């Protein structure tokens, strides 16, 4: 996931890649990481987005795409949920 977080990953795609059932993979993933697939993927994406906001001059829309979100507004909502402030406000600090 660390290498492919920017792609359109779904639990179904990954479980198919490993030739296991959706339900089995979901349970196995949760048992291994103590969180769901989507939550884990969002966490990885948000960490990378935070780093890009701190260490690049890319605009919010570009960062959104780089970390796997096609909709910048959705990205901003997810970022605010994760860090308590919008990407623009985070960058100002």
C-alpha positions in Angstrom: 0.0 0.0 0.0 2.9 2.4 0.7 4.0 2.0 -2.9 0.5 2.3 -4.5 -1.4 4.6 -2.2 -1.8 7.2 -5.0 -3.6 4.7 -7.2 -7.4 4.0 -7.1 -7.1 1.1 -4.6 -10.1 -0.8 -3.3 -10.4 -3.7 -1.0 -11.9 -5.8 -3.8 -9.0 -5.1 -6.1 -6.4 -6.0 -3.5 -8.1 -9.1 -2.4 -8.4 -10.2 -6.1 -4.7 -9.5 -6.6 -3.9 -12.0 -3.8 -6.6 -14.4 -4.9 -8.5 -14.4 -1.6 -12.1 -13.6 -0.9 -13.1 -10.1 -0.1 -14.4 -11.0 3.4 -11.3 -13.1 4.3 -8.9 -10.3 3.2 -10.9 -7.7 5.1 -10.8 -9.7 8.3 -7.1 -10.6 7.9 -6.3 -7.0 7.2 -8.1 -5.8 10.2 -6.5 -8.4 12.4 -3.0 -7.5 11.2 -3.4 -3.7 11.3 -6.2 -3.1 13.9 -8.0 -0.9 11.4 -10.0 -1.2 8.2 -8.5 -1.1 4.7 -10.0 2.3 3.8 -9.0 3.9 7.1 -5.4 2.6 6.7 -5.2 3.8 3.1 -6.6 7.2 4.1 -4.0 7.5 6.9 -1.1 6.8 4.5 -2.5 9.3 2.0 -2.9 12.0 4.7 0.6 11.5 5.9 2.0 11.9 2.4 -0.2 14.9 1.8 1.0 16.5 5.0 4.6 16.0 3.9 3.9 17.5 0.5 2.2 20.5 2.1 5.2 21.1 4.3 7.9 20.4 1.8 6.6 21.4 -1.7 5.1 24.3 -3.5 2.4 22.2 -5.2 -1.1 23.6 -4.9 -3.8 21.8 -3.0 -5.3 20.3 -6.2 -2.0 18.9 -7.3 -1.3 17.4 -3.9 -4.8 15.9 -3.9 -4.1 14.1 -7.2 -0.6 13.0 -6.1 -2.0 11.2 -3.0 -4.8 9.5 -4.8 -7.8 11.8 -4.5 -9.4 12.9 -7.8 -11.7 15.4 -6.1 -9.8 18.2 -4.3 -12.9 19.1 -2.2 -13.1 15.5 -0.9 -9.4 15.6 -0.2 -9.8 18.8 1.8 -12.6 17.3 3.9 -10.5 14.2 4.6 -7.5 16.3 5.5 -9.5 18.4 7.9 -11.0 15.3 9.5 -7.5 13.9 9.9 -5.6 17.0 11.1 -8.3 19.4 12.4 -7.7 22.1 9.8 -7.9 22.6 6.1 -4.8 21.9 3.9 -4.6 25.7 3.2 -4.6 26.5 6.9 -2.2 23.8 7.7 0.3 25.1 5.1 0.1 28.6 6.6 1.4 27.5 10.0 
